[in-house]
Amino acid sequence: MRYTSDVNPIVRELDQERKRLNLTKAQLAARCGLASISVRKIFTSEGADIKLSTVAKIAEALGASLKLHLVDEEVDRERGRYLVGRLSRRNLAEQIAARSSVDPGDVEHVLANLELTPTERLSRSLSRGRLRRQRR
């Protein structure tokens, strides 16, 4: 069966587990107390409206469990941007290090600091104890 982007990834995983256990959709339906037509629709319909309780019943019948957590999408986007920037810096650092015979970690450190404003650099150095504040 081919999945479209509309099919829920959780349903896709459950269907893969069903196949791994060599269960037909009818056998799965009998295990979880659902009508076989309902189970068939869940696994084959694009954009099917599926209740969480139904997904939980199917997961339990397959010997799996569901874990839910709230996701703050803005934090995920911010973290994604951070990781992409970090990977870009790391790749650039490795290229520079290969040409210059220096440690890639040192180059990455320099590149990261170039992105900071002078005030941010000073603040970072003070917080890490690299510079000492003068007492008056």
C-alpha positions in Angstrom: 0.0 0.0 0.0 1.3 3.5 -0.8 0.9 6.2 1.7 0.2 9.8 0.8 1.4 12.7 2.9 -2.2 13.0 4.3 -2.0 9.6 6.1 -1.2 10.0 9.8 2.4 8.9 10.6 1.1 7.2 13.7 -1.3 5.1 11.6 1.6 4.3 9.2 3.7 3.0 12.1 0.7 1.0 13.5 0.2 -0.5 10.0 3.9 -1.5 9.8 3.6 -3.2 13.2 0.5 -5.0 12.1 2.3 -6.3 9.0 5.3 -7.3 11.1 3.1 -9.4 13.3 1.5 -10.9 10.2 -2.0 -9.8 11.1 -4.7 -9.0 8.7 -6.8 -5.9 9.2 -9.8 -8.2 10.1 -7.7 -10.1 12.7 -6.6 -6.8 14.2 -10.2 -5.5 14.3 -11.2 -8.7 16.2 -8.3 -8.2 18.7 -9.3 -4.6 19.5 -13.1 -5.0 19.3 -13.7 -2.8 16.3 -15.6 -3.4 13.1 -13.2 -4.7 10.4 -14.5 -2.0 8.0 -13.5 0.7 10.5 -10.0 -0.7 10.8 -9.7 -1.0 7.0 -10.8 2.7 6.6 -8.3 3.9 9.2 -5.4 2.2 7.3 -6.5 3.1 3.8 -8.4 6.4 3.9 -6.6 9.6 3.2 -7.2 12.2 5.9 -9.4 9.8 7.9 -10.8 11.3 11.1 -9.5 9.0 13.7 -10.3 9.2 17.5 -7.4 9.0 19.8 -9.2 6.3 21.8 -9.4 4.2 18.6 -5.7 4.6 17.9 -5.0 3.6 21.5 -7.1 0.5 21.1 -5.3 -0.5 18.0 -1.9 0.2 19.6 -2.8 -1.9 22.6 -4.0 -4.8 20.4 -0.6 -4.7 18.7 1.2 -4.7 22.0 2.4 -1.1 21.6 1.7 2.0 23.7 1.2 5.6 22.8 3.2 8.5 24.4 1.8 12.0 24.0 3.5 15.3 24.7 2.7 18.9 23.9 5.0 20.5 21.4 5.7 24.2 21.3 6.2 24.7 17.6 7.9 28.1 18.0 10.6 26.5 20.2 11.0 23.7 17.7 11.5 26.2 14.8 14.0 28.2 16.9 15.9 25.0 17.8 15.8 23.9 14.2 17.4 27.2 13.1 20.0 26.9 15.8 20.9 23.3 14.7 21.1 24.3 11.0 23.4 27.2 11.9 25.5 24.9 14.0 25.8 22.3 11.3 26.7 25.0 8.7 29.4 26.3 11.0 30.7 22.8 11.6 30.9 22.0 7.9 32.6 25.3 7.2 35.0 24.8 10.1 36.0 21.3 8.8 36.7 22.7 5.3 38.9 25.5 6.7 40.6 23.2 9.1 41.5 20.7 6.3 43.1 23.5 4.3 44.9 25.1 7.3 45.9 22.0 9.3 44.2 23.3 12.5 41.6 21.7 14.8 38.0 22.0 13.4 36.7 22.7 17.0 38.9 25.8 17.3 37.8 27.1 13.9 34.1 26.4 14.8 34.6 28.4 18.1 36.0 31.3 16.1 33.2 31.2 13.6 30.6 31.1 16.4 32.2 34.1 18.1 32.2 36.1 14.9 28.4 36.0 14.9 28.3 37.7 18.4 28.3 41.4 18.9 31.3 42.7 20.9 29.0 43.2 24.0 27.8 39.5 23.7 31.4 38.4 23.5 32.4 40.4 26.5 29.4 39.1 28.5 30.2 35.5 27.5 33.9 35.9 28.6 32.9 37.4 31.9 30.3 34.7 32.6 32.9 32.0 31.9 35.5 33.6 34.2 37.9 34.4 31.3 38.0 38.1 32.2 37.9 39.5 35.7 35.8 42.6 36.6 37.8 45.5 37.9 36.9 46.6 41.4 36.7 50.3 42.0 
